[in-house]
Amino acid sequence: MGILGMHDEEVIGKEKIDASHAGGYADADEIELVAIADVDSEKLTTFGNAWDIPTDRRYDGHEAMLAREDLDVVSICTPSFLHHEHTVDAAKSAADPSVIWCEKPIASEVSAAEEMVEVCEETETELVVNHSFRFTEKLRRLHDLIRERDILGDVQSVSTQYRMELMRNSTHVLDTLVYLLDARAERVSGYITGENEAIDSLGTAGGVVDAGGGGHVVMNDGSFVTVDCTIPRDISSMSLNFIGTEGKLYLNNDDGEWRYWSLEDGEHVERQLPGIEGTWTWDDDYKRSFANAANHIQDLLNGDGQNYSPGAEAARSLEIIVGFYISHYTGSTVDIPLAEPLKDVPIKSW
C-alpha cells in the first residue's frame, strides 16, 4: 500500500499514486526507479506494470535485487516488523546504497531501531525515515520558529490527539512532537485499549498487537505531554496544543487550522505565524511530502544539506510507544532510555 497507493483501493494498480515512494521518485529530476522486489508475485507484477519496471528487474525477494543491482537509494516499504532485517541487509549489500528511505515506524523494537542506525553509520549509509510531516514546508518552518525564533519560550505542556493505532498511525503525531520540541522522552506512563480497526480493513495476518492507546510523557526538556491516540479514524483529528512561557500554539491538521498566540504583558494576543501562509492541508501539504522527501534524498546524494528525518530521531517516537505498552502491562511508570531487556520488546504492526 505505502508504495503504490494508500486509501484509494479502487485505483491501486490502475494508476500511479503521487503520494508514494515511487511517486516521489517520479518528481525528482535526477532519480530513476529501476528495480523492485517483493515476495508476492502478484503484487510484484501489479506494481511493475503500474510503474513500467522491466520484467528482468522485478525480483522475487530483496536478496536477489540487492545482489544484482548497483543502487544509490533503496526504499523499504515492507511491514514494520521487517524494516530491521531489510535495512541491515540493504546497508551491507553489494548494491551499496548511499541512502535508505524507510517507511515509518522505524522498527518494531527499540533494539532493532538502534542496530539499524548503527549499521547505517558503519556503512556510511544515510537512513531517512518516512515520517512524512517532516518533509512538509510548513512544519519545517514551524520547527525553525519554535527552536530558533523561540516563539513559545520554554514549553511547559503539550496535549496531543490522533487516531488509533499507535504504531500504524500515531507514530506521526509522536514524531511531530519530538521534532518540534527537539526533545526525548524521559518518563512514560501508558494505557492500551486493545482496540484495532485496521485488521479487517487491511486483511492483515494474525500476530498484530498494534492498538489504540496513549498516556503521559515527561520529556527531557521538562515539558509534560498528554497523548490520546484511542480514537477511530472516522471521527479523529490530528491536533497538538503547546503552552509555553512566551506563547501558545494550536495545530489541527485535519481541520487545516494553525493558530498562535504571543504572551504580551500578561495576555495572550493572537498573531500570524511568521513566514507561514495559509493553513496546513492533507491535499496540499501531506501529498506533496513524498515528492519533497525524494527531492531531499536527491540533495543528500549530491552532498547538499542534512538529513531531515534521521533514524536516531525516529527511534524517539518508537521508544514512547513501546514505553506505553510496557507501562500498561506492568502497571508501572517506565524510564527512557529503556533498560536493556525492555529494548527487545516487540510491538508488531504492518
N, C-alpha and C positions, 0 to 999 in steps of 0.2 A: 504493500500500500504506500509506504512512505516514498518509494522511488518512482512509482507510476501514477498514482492518484490517491487521494486521501478519502474524502467522504462522498465523492461523486461516483457511486458504484456503477451507475448506468453508463458511464463513459470510460471506465477503466479498460484499457486495451483497445479502445476505439479512437482515442485522440490523445495528443500529447498534453501533459499537465504542467503548466508553468511552475506551480508551487511544489516542486520536487527537486531532488538532486539533479536528475537529468535535465529538467527544465532550467535549472541554474546554470549548468554547463553550457546549454544551448545559448544562453545570454552572454557568456564570456567569449570575447573575441579570440583569445589565444588557446582555448581549451577545447579539445575534441573528445567525445565519448567514443572509445574504440573497442572496448571489450566488456563482457558481462559474465557473471557466474551465478548459478542457483542450483540447488539440489532437486528442485521441482521442474521437470522438463516442460510441463505445460506453461508454467509462469515464465520460464526462460524463453520459450517461443513467443508468448504473448508480448513480453517486454521487448524482445529483439526485433519483432516485426514493427512494434509501435515506434521504436527509435532507430530503425534502419541499421541495425548491427549485423555485419556479415555473419553468415552461419558458422564459418570457421573460427569466429572469435566469440562464440557463445559456449561457455564452458560448464560442464557438469561438475559443480563444486569449485570452491575458491582455490583449492590447492593447485589444480591444473592451470587455472588462469595465472596465478602468481608465479608458477614455474616457467611459463612460456612467454609472458608479456614483460615488456620494459615500460614501466608506468611512472608518471610524475605524481599522480594522485590516485588514491583508492577510496571509494565511497563504501561505507559499511552501513547497510540498511536492513540488516537481519534483526531478528528478535533480540531484545536487550541482554538476555542471558547468554547470547553467543558473541556479544561485542568483544569481550576479553580475548577469546580464542582467535577471532578473526583479525583483531587489531594487532595482536602479538605476531600472528602468522604473517600478516602483510608487512609489518615493520622489519621482520627478519628475513623476508623472502628475497629471491633473486630479482623480483620485479623492482625492488629498491625504490619505493615511492618517497618523494620528499615531503608529501602531505598526506595524512589520512583524515578524511572527513567522516566522522562517526555520528550516527543518529543518537539522539537523547533517549533515555538517560544513559550516562556513560557506561554503566555496567549494572549487574545485579548485586554485587558485593563490593564493599569498600576496598578490601584487599585486592580484588581484581582490577578496580579502577587505578589503584596505586601502582600495580605492576604495569598496567598499560602505559601510564605516564613514565615510569622508569625505563621501560624498554624503548619507548619512542625517544627519550632523551639519549639513551645509549646509542641508538642507531641514527641519531640526528634527523629524526622524522618529526615534523610538526603535527601534533594531534589537535585537530579542530573538532569540537563537539557541537552538534547542531541544535543548540538552544536558540531557536530562531529569533527571539526578540532582540538578542544582542546584535543582530545584523540589520535592525531597522534604524534608520537615521534618527528618528525622534528619540528613541530610547538611548542611543549613544550620546545625543545632545543633552538629554536629561541627566545622564551619568556625569557629564562634564559640569553641568550646573550644580549638582549636589556635591561632587568631590572637589572641584576646582573653584567654583564661584561661591560655594558654601551657602547656598540659598536656604538651607534648613538649619544651619548651625549643627549642634550636636543632636543627633536623632535619639529621642528618648523612647518612642513607642511606635510600633507598626502593627496594623491589623491587615491580614490578607484573606482572600476568599477566592476559591476556584472550584471547578468540577472534580468529582472523583474520576479516575483512580489516582493514587499518589504517584506511582511510577510512570504510568502512561501519560497523564496529563499534568499533574501538579508539580512535576519537576520544572515546568516552565515558570510558574509563579515563584517557586523557591529559588531558582537560578536568578530570576529578575531581582529578587530580594537581596541575595548575596552580592549581585553585581552592583546594584545601586548603593548599597551600604559599604561595599568593598570590605566585607567582614566575614567572619566564620563563626559558626555556632560554637557555643561553649557548654551549654547545658540544655537538655531536651526532655520534655515530658509529653507523652503521646497518647492518642486514642485511635483505635482502628475499628471501623464499623463492620468490617467483614462483607460489605456490600460491593458488588461489582456488576456494572451494567454493560460491560463490553464483551463478556464471554459469549453471549448469544449472538450479539450483532457481528462479532468478528469470526464466529465459528471456531474459536481457538481450542487447542487441545487442553487436556487436564494438567494439573500441577501448578496452575497460575494462582498466586496468592495475593496479587496486587488488588488493593481495595481502597475504598474511601477512608479518610481519616484526617488527622490534624493534631494540634496540641499547642504547647507553649515552648518558645525557644528564647534563651538568653544568649545574645551574641557577644563576641569578644570586644565589641566597641561599647558595651554597656546597655544597648537597646534591648527592649522587651518586645517579643514578636508573638502575635496570636495567628495561628494558621487554621483555617477551616476549609478543608477540601473533601467535604462529605456530600456535596450537592449533585444531583443528577444533571446531565448535560443540558436538557431542555429548559431548565429553569436557572441555570448558573450564570454568573458574571465573573470575569476575572478582574478583581479590584484589589488595590493596595492603598492604604491610608497611613501617611507618615506624619508624625508630630515631632518637631524639633525645637530647639531653643530659639531659633530665628525665624521659624515659619512652619507651615503645614502644607501637605500636598495630598491630593486625591486623584487616583488613577482608576479609570474603569474602561478597560479595553473593549468590552462588549458594547457598551453604550457610546463609545467614542468620546468620553468626557475626561479631560485632564484639567484640574483646577489647582491653583497655587495661591496661598495667602502669605504675605510677609508680615512678621510681627513688628509693628511700628508703634513706639510709645505705649506699649502695653496692650495694643489692639491688633487683631488680625485684619489686614487690608488686602483684598483680592487684587492680584496683579497678573499680567500676562507673563507666561514663561518666556524668557528672552531667547530669541532665535528659533522658537518652535511655532510654526504657523499651522493653523487648523488642528483638527483632532485626529487621534490615532484610530485607524480602522483596520479591520481584518482584510478587506478587499485591497486597500492601497498599500498598507504597511507590511502586514504579515505575508501576503502572497509575494510581495517584492523581496522578502527576506532571503529566499533561496537564490535568486539572481545576485543579490548583494553578497551572500556568502561565497558563491562561486567566484565572483569578481575579486573578493577579498583573498581567496585562495590563489587566484591568478597573481595578485600583488605579492603575496608571500613567496610564490615561486620566482618572481622577478626580484626578490630581495627588498621589497618595499613594505614598511610598516611592521607592526607587531600583531600577534595572534589575538583577535577579539575574544575568542572563546576557548581558552586552553583547557586541556584535560584536568590539570590540577585544580582549576576553579570549578569545573563540572563536578568533581568529586565532593565539593562542599554541599551541594543540594542533595546528593545521594546519601551522605552521612546523616543528614537531618531525617530523611525518610526512614533509613534503617534504624535510627535512634527512636523514632516514633513507634515502630514495631516492637523493638526490644523493650521500651518503656511500658507499652500496653501489656505485653505478655508476661512481664516480670513484676509489674506493679511498682516500678521504681523510676527514679529520675536517672537519666543517662548522661554521663560526661563525654564531651567531644574534645580531642580526638578519642575515638573508640579504643578500648583496651584490645589487645592483640586477638584474643579468641572471637570477640564480637565483630571484628572486621570481616570475618568469614561468613557471617550470617547472610544467606541469600534471600532476596525478595524477587521471586520470579514473575516476570511480566512478559511483554511481547518483543 
